[in-house]
Amino acid sequence: MADQLDYPHNDYLHNDYLHNDDQRLSGAWHPVAQSIDVAPGDSAPTRLLGRRLTVSRDAGGLASVAGSWGAAERYGLVWAALTEPTEAGPYEIPELATEGFHADALVRRTSASAGVVVDNFLDVTHFSYLHQQSFGRSRPVTHDGYALQASGQVVRLEHDTVLNEMRRTPDGGVGQRRIATYTYQPPFWAHLQMYFPDDGERSAATLICRPETSTSTVVYVVVAISDSDPGLADQVAFSLRVLDEDLVVLEQLVDQRLPLLPQAEQHTRADRAAIEMRRTLATWLAARSVAPEATSPGPGWVAVTTLAELDRAAGGPVPVRAEGRAWAVLRLDGEVVALLDRCPHRRVPLSAGTITAAHGGQRLQCSYHGWSFDGSGRCVEIPALGNATRLPGVGMSATPAAVKVVGDVVWLDGSAVVANP
């Protein structure tokens, strides 16, 4: 083919293909839930790179993600990074950083990989085939009116084309001119800004993909339109229709890995955005080290916190949720343990307690009446009973749960309650 491009091999790549469970992705911000899904005092399970996480919101409205390095909340989404990210927070959506726009988000789960979905979003030449009815474009979309810039971690494509070919314009012409600016930032963030010169309208759609597991991706699309436009619900529905049309084809790919080397596929000049996207993503990945193994110990186990989070809490206790119940996770004498976050005396949260040294070891002391518990949940001291040597039995013990530590991650199985000694 005359216009086929040839690209040199990138020897610095760790891997020539990107898949959904590549642990180099752990050092990025990923959306893990919609804000509306987690009410104050509630929690919800989620997964990222195969890891089970728990999204919680405290009574004051602050969201956290147990099992992650940290959490943030922007654009109606809760975000998390599994290891310390180089970016201070999620990338900015320009329309939502200023006044004049209102927005809503749609969510889809798919078997297509995150890299494949983002790659498709940046491709404009499939419009006439996958979206002929939706976009009203039957003539092939070419690379005419196609301008590309790539700098650092940003790839920007401007594409000037005509959609809705059967539509009559006020000046007697046909079609609807659309000037689209696509911006990509790694690993899975793509922003589309649209301007329609015929009527002066502007809108935007930002696609962010969460690599949920090796075989599933959660796609979020944040749609923003002018405050003067009442058609937000219609625009969200249209965006969902277009996404579903794309997924019909993308889910048919036998190999869902995204090739990072241009030689793995046959590219032409019309694929320049795809090439630059891969180059930028490959460079970003090459700069990231692989995160420690964080595989679930088995069915029923939930990632609730990390050793780093316990360190920041000076050993704990750290409040978490699993199996619909609240737990206090802490270190006692170097061992990570979990106790039901409720003192058996007056139901005060044990996570509000303190770690003390008594009876030859560390204990968790309730903040209300000073009852103290060892790592098995056994009550070892009740100050109000003075120097009594006989303490109440199992009925006065705090309920413990099974805990395992894999790498830096603390896993809890709330269904496997450990018997008190």
N, C-alpha and C positions, 0 to 999 in steps of 0.2 A: 504494500500500500504506500502510495507516494508521500502522504503526509504523516506516516507513522513516526513516532519519536523514539530515540534510543537514549537510555539513561545509564550512567555508570553504576556499578554495584556499590552499595553502602556497607563497607566492611565493618563499620563500628557497631552495627546492630547486634543486640543480644539474640534476637530471634527474628526470623523473616516473616512470621505470621503473628497476629494478635488474636487471642481468644478471650472469652468472657471471664475466665478465672485466672488471668495473668496477674500475679501478685504485685507487679510493678504499678498497677492501677491503684493500689492502696494509699498512695501518697497524693490523692486528689480529692476534691470535694465532690460528693455524689448526693443527689436527692434521695432520701430514704422513705419519705412519707409526705403526704399533703398535710398542711397545718390543721385543716378542719377535721382530720381523722383522729386527732389526739386532744381530748378535752382536758382541762385542768384536773389534776389528781388521777388521770387515767394513763394507760400505757397500751402499746400495740407492738406486736412482733413484726420484724422485717428482716430482709436478708440483703447482704452486699458481698459480692465476690465469694459467694458460697457460705459466708459467715452469718450465723443467726445473731441478730441484734434486737434490742428492745428500746423503742422510742417512748419516752415518758414526758409528762408535763407536770410540774409541781403546782401547788395551789396558787402560787403567784403568777403562773402562766409561762414560766421559763421551761423551754424544751431541752432535753438531754437525750443522748443515745448511748445506752450502756453497751460496752463491748467495743467502743470506738475510741479513737484518740481525742476527738472533740466533736462538737455539734454547732450548727448555726441555723438561723431561720431567716429566709428572705423569699420574697415573691410568692408567699403562700405555700412554701415548701420547707420541710425540715431537711437539713443537709448534714452529712457526716463524712469524716475522713478516718480511715483505719490506722494510718500512721501520720506522723507530722507532715503536713503539706507545705509546699514551697509558696503557694498562694495564700494571702491573708484570709481570703474568704471566697465564696462563689463569685464567678464572673458577673459583671454588671449588665443588666438589661437596660439599655439607654432610655427607652420610653418610660420605664418605671422609676427612673432616677429624677425625672422632672414632672411638672404638672402638665395636664392636657390629655392624658391617656387613662383609660381604665382597662382592666385585664381579668382574664379567667384562665384556668388551666384544664387540660384534658389529660387523661391517663390511659395507657394501653399496655398490656403485657403481651409479649411476643416470644416466639422461639428463635427469631432472628437475633443475631449478635449485635451488641451495641455499636461496634465499629462499622458493621454493614449498614445499619440504619442511618448513622450519621453520614456515611459516604453517599448513600442514596439521596439524602436531603440536599446535599450540595450539587447534585447532578440535575441539569436543566434539560438535557436532550432527550429524556424519556417522556416528557410531557405529552407529546402527540400520540403516545402509545398507551401508557397506563392511565392518563388523565384526559383523554380526548373529550369526553363528555363533561367532566368537571371544569376543565379550563377552556372548553370551547375552542380547541386548537387542533386542527387536523393536519395542517402542513408541518413538515418536520421542523423542529427547533434546532437551529444551527449555532455555530460559535460566532456568527456575525453579531456585533453589538456586545461582545464578550471582553471584559477587561479584568485582568487578574493582578493582584499584588500580594506578595508574601514577605513578611518581615518578622524575624524573631519567632514568637509563638502565635502569630496572627496571620491567617490567610483571608484575604478579602476579594470577593468576586462581584463585579457589577455587570448586570445583564439587562439589556434593553430589548424588549420583545413585545409582540402583540398577542393578546389573548382574546377570547370571545369574538371570534372572527365574523360571526353573523350579526354582531351588534352594530347598529347605525350610530354614528357620532353626530353631534349638533352641526358640524360643518359639512355633513354629507359623506364623510368617510365611513369606513367599516373597521370594526375591531376596537379593542381597548388597550391602549399602550400601557405597559407596566415597566417601571424601572426598579429592578430588584437589586439590593445589596446584601450579599451573603457574607457573614463573618464567622470564621471557625477558630476555636481555641481548644487545645487538647485537655483531656482526652476525648470527651463526648459532649461538646457544647457547640451549637450552631445557631446563629441568629439571622433571621431574614427580615429585612426592612423593605417595605413596598411603598412606592409612590406612583399614583395614577394621575398623570398630568391633565387628562381630560376634565376631571372634576376636582383635582387638588387634594384628594383624599390620601391619607397615610395610614398604614397599619403595619403590624409586625407579628412575627411568630418565632419563638425561641424554642428549639428542640434540645432537650437534655436527656441522655440515656443513662440508666443505672444498670450495670452488669450484675444482675441478681444472682444467678448461678451459671454454671457452665452451659446450661441449655435454656436459659430464660433471661429476658431483658425487660425492664419496665421503662416505657417511653413517656416522658412528660413534654407537653407542648404548651407553653405559656403564650396566649394570644392577647395582643394589646391593640386597641383601636382608639380613635379620637373620642374625647368626652362628648363631642357633639353628635357622634354616631350612636344611635340606639340599638344597632344590630349586633351586639357582642355575642349573644346566644347563637345567632345564625352563623356568625364567623367561626365560632368554636365548632359548631356542627359541620361546617364546610371543611375545616381543618381535619376533623376526625375522619370525614369521608375520604379525603385525599390520603391520609395516613393509612387507612385500611386498604385502599387501592394499592399502595406501595407494599404493604405487608403480605398481600396475596402472593406477590412474586418473590419477595425477599425470603419468606419462610420456605420456599421451595429449594433454596440452595442446599446442596448436600453437605458442602464444607462451609461452615459458618465462620471460619477464621477469616480475618481481614488480611490480605497480603500487604506487606509493608514495602516490598520491593516491586518497582514498576514492571520488571521482567516477568513477574508471575502472571500477568494478564496482558492482553493486547490493547494498548492504549493509542489514541490519536490526539490531535491537537484540541479536539473538543473535550478532552478529559483532563485538561490542565488543572482544574480545581481538585480533582481526585488525586492527581500526582502530588500536588503541593500539600494537600491534606495528609497524605501518607508520609511525606518527608518530614513535615512538622511533627506529626505524631511519633514517628520513629526517633527523632531527635529527643523529644520529650521523654520517651520511654528509656532511651539509652542513659539518661541522666538519673534514673531512679534505680535504687537498689531493691532487691526482692525482699518483701516483708517476711517475717518469721511465719512458719507454718501455723495455720489457725483452723485446722480441721476439727469438726465436731467430734466429740468422743463417741457419739452414737445417738439413736432416736431418743427424743425426750429432753435432751440437753439444750440449754439456752445460754448464749453468751450474755453475761450480765454486766461485766465490768472488766477492767484490766489491772495488771499489777502496777502499771504507771499511775492509774487513778487512785489505787490504794496508797501508793507512795505520796501522792499529792495530799491525801487526807491523813497523812502521818500514820498509816496503818489502818485507818477506818475509824468507826464503821461508815460504810457507804450504802445508802438506801437504793435498792433495786426492786424490780418486779419480775416475776416469773410464775407461770401457771396461774395467772390471775391473782396472785398473792404478793404481799410486800415482804421483802427480806432485808436483813442487815448483813452485809458482807464485810469481814474484817480479818486482820491478822492477829492471832494470839500465839505467842511464843514461836513466831516464824511460820506458823501454819495458817493457810487461808481457810476460813470457816464461814458458814452462813446460818443465821438464826432467824426464825420468823420474827418480823419487825413488830413485835407486840409483847410487852412484858406480861407474863401470866398473872401478875398481881393486879394492876389497874389499867392494863391495855395501852400504856404509854409506849410510843415507838422506841425500840432499843437503839435505833440508828441515831437517836438524840443523846445516847449515853456516851460514856468515856471509857477508855482502856486504862485499867489500873494494875498495879503489881501487888498481889496478895497471895498468901498460902502457897508460896513457892513457885508462882507462875503468874502469867497475865490473865486478867479477867475483864469482862465487859460489865460495867456498872450502870444500872438504870439511873436516869437523871431525876426520877421522881422520889423514890424512897431508898435508893442505894442498893437495891438487890443486885448481887453479882453472880455472873454465870461463866462457866468455863467453856472451852471450845465445843464440847459435846452438848451444851445447853443445860447442863446440870447446875442447879442453884447451889452455890457454895457459901453464900453469906447473906443474912438478912439482919441488918444493923438493929432494927427495932426489937429483936429477940435477945439482944445483949450478947453474952458469951455462950449462948446455947450451943452445945456440941451436936445435938440432934436437930437436923433441919427437915422440913417437909420433903416428901419424896417426889416421884415423877410428876405428880399433878402440879407441882410448883416449878417445873423446869421449862425452859424456853425450847421451842420446837426447832431442831436442826434439820438441814437439808444436805443432800449429797453434793459435794463440790469436787471439781477437777480443774487443774490448771494446765493448759496446753500453750506453750510459748509464753506470750504475755497476756493471754486471754483467760479469764475466769469463767468457767461454765458451771451452771447450776441445774440440777434436776429436782424441781420442787415436788415431783410425784414420788421421788424416792426418799422419803423422810427417814432419817437415821434414828434408830432406837436409842433412847437414853440408857446409860449404863445403870 
